[in-house]
Amino acid sequence: MQLIPSKRHEDRQLLDITFDRLIGSDVRLSGQSREFVPRWDSLGHVSLILELEKKLKRSFSVHQIESMNSYKAILKVLDLEDEKL
């Protein structure tokens, strides 16, 4: 019997792949916040948000986008989004 991955699990995989490609797995694994990562500047942040919106087929509010300043914070926003479904 094959298990069907949950939407939450699929979102987590898409986030990890996208984050690692645009920002870096070292940042994801270290837990650094945006302010300490030079490559995660405003352009990098917009690129990440746009890519996540496209891949996850959802949009984020300005407040959510502003709060997405670390990998952990992004996970929190995604978990909150899933709870609203």
C-alpha positions as CSV (number, residue, x, y, z in Angstrom):
1,M,0.0,0.0,0.0
2,Q,1.4,3.4,-1.0
3,L,0.9,6.3,1.4
4,I,-0.2,9.6,-0.2
5,P,1.8,12.5,1.2
6,S,-0.3,15.1,2.9
7,K,-0.6,18.6,1.6
8,R,1.4,19.9,4.5
9,H,4.2,17.5,3.7
10,E,4.2,18.5,0.1
11,D,4.3,22.2,1.0
12,R,7.3,21.5,3.3
13,Q,9.2,19.8,0.5
14,L,8.5,22.6,-1.9
15,L,9.6,25.1,0.7
16,D,12.8,23.3,1.4
17,I,13.7,23.0,-2.3
18,T,12.8,26.6,-3.1
19,F,14.5,28.0,0.0
20,D,17.7,26.0,-0.6
21,R,17.9,27.1,-4.2
22,L,17.3,30.8,-3.6
23,I,18.7,31.4,-0.1
24,G,20.8,28.3,0.7
25,S,20.5,25.1,2.8
26,D,23.2,26.4,5.1
27,V,20.8,29.2,6.2
28,R,17.9,26.9,6.5
29,L,19.9,24.4,8.7
30,S,21.6,27.1,10.8
31,G,18.3,28.9,11.6
32,Q,19.8,32.3,10.7
33,S,17.4,35.2,10.3
34,R,17.3,37.3,7.2
35,E,19.2,40.3,8.7
36,F,22.4,38.2,9.1
37,V,22.4,36.7,5.5
38,P,23.7,39.1,2.9
39,R,22.3,37.1,0.0
40,W,18.8,37.3,1.6
41,D,18.4,41.0,0.8
42,S,15.2,42.7,-0.3
43,L,15.4,41.3,-3.9
44,G,16.2,37.8,-2.6
45,H,13.2,38.1,-0.2
46,V,10.8,39.1,-3.0
47,S,12.1,36.4,-5.2
48,L,11.6,33.8,-2.5
49,I,8.0,35.0,-1.7
50,L,7.0,35.1,-5.4
51,E,8.4,31.6,-6.0
52,L,6.6,30.3,-2.9
53,E,3.3,31.9,-3.9
54,K,3.6,30.3,-7.4
55,K,4.6,26.8,-6.2
56,L,2.2,26.7,-3.3
57,K,-0.6,28.3,-5.2
58,R,-1.4,30.8,-2.5
59,S,-0.8,34.4,-1.7
60,F,0.5,36.0,1.4
61,S,-0.6,39.2,3.1
62,V,1.9,42.1,3.6
63,H,2.0,41.2,7.3
64,Q,2.9,37.6,6.6
65,I,5.6,38.6,4.1
66,E,7.1,41.0,6.6
67,S,7.1,38.3,9.3
68,M,8.8,35.7,7.0
69,N,12.3,36.7,8.2
70,S,13.7,33.2,8.9
71,Y,13.1,29.6,7.8
72,K,11.3,28.9,11.0
73,A,9.1,32.0,10.6
74,I,8.2,30.9,7.1
75,L,7.2,27.5,8.4
76,K,5.0,29.2,11.0
77,V,3.2,31.2,8.3
78,L,2.6,28.1,6.2
79,D,1.3,26.2,9.2
80,L,-1.1,29.0,10.0
81,E,-2.2,29.1,6.4
82,D,-2.9,25.3,6.5
83,E,-4.9,25.7,9.7
84,K,-7.3,28.1,7.9
85,L,-8.2,25.5,5.3
